[in-house]
Amino acid sequence: MKSVQQEVDERSNLTNSNKFELLLFRLGGDANGEHSELFGINVFKIREIVAMPEVTAVAGSPPHMLGVVNLRGQIITVLDLPGIVGVTPKTGLNIMLVTEFARTTQAFAVESVDEIVRLDWSQVLTAEGTAGGKVTSIARVDGDVQNTRLAQVLDVETILRELVPPEREDIDPETIGPKVLLKPGSVVLAADDSVVARNLIEKGLEAMGVHFIMTKSGKEAWDRLQSIAEGAKAEGLPITDRVAMVLTDLEMPEMDGFTLTRLIKQDPRFAKIPVVIHSSLSGKTNEDHVKGVGADAYVAKFSAEDLAGTIRSVLGKAATAA
């Protein structure tokens, strides 16, 4: 039998192979609770899974907010995930998923938990434009085979943002600081699979006066980088004259940010390009992984001021090194 530490180490080492673990759960189905589909969330976002405790309703709560629970001395908001997705649990809300991401802790009520599966990101395809913004991708649980089980990977950041909007504007020109000057003709190459995250990043970069190219996955960013490199070579220019920095999320279909960063840093053509990882996956373990693949910095989502400060710092160091 594996020790707890062995399991933790194995899970951590998945970041070296474009793999991850997905917790599969069910929310319900039609009005009778039938045709219950699989949903998934990255295990790295799960703090713990507990039987549904008694929830205290909070006066004036928005729709789909069940209330709060006191868990180990912490007051945690509980969200009705079946209600948010628009399905009906047949047996009720039986399980609570306590999650930590994007600098917040919250819990999602679900009907049942199935299992944890280990997948390659190549088994995950984007679902953008097909699911109303609440699903980022579709995971082929059993691989690229006929009749594979399909799991919808929820965009929990977007869901949380819709239910609990920020108390202030995301981008404040007064606090984001002065414009950032890049070499003429150079851009920041960014990658994120979340519509909401891309919108926030774009607004932040625009406020900084930074030209950018936005992509939706690590694979798309990698393909775009190679295309830009070919163009720069034809012009007799180093790639750093065309790409000043890469800004990447971690969780993305087809290729994750760890793999993208590793490919960039191991390729002599791109090794001098700074890479900043911008992710809702926080905590020391993930920050250690970031250092392990050679990223120049890590910044947790989403603070425009922190992102701007990190970008300035990394670009400043790159300019000094050059």
Summary of the structure (lengths in Angstrom):
residues: 322
radius of gyration: 20.6
end to end distance: 51.3
largest distance: 66.2
contacts: 1032
relative contact order: 0.12
helix: 33%
strand: 30%
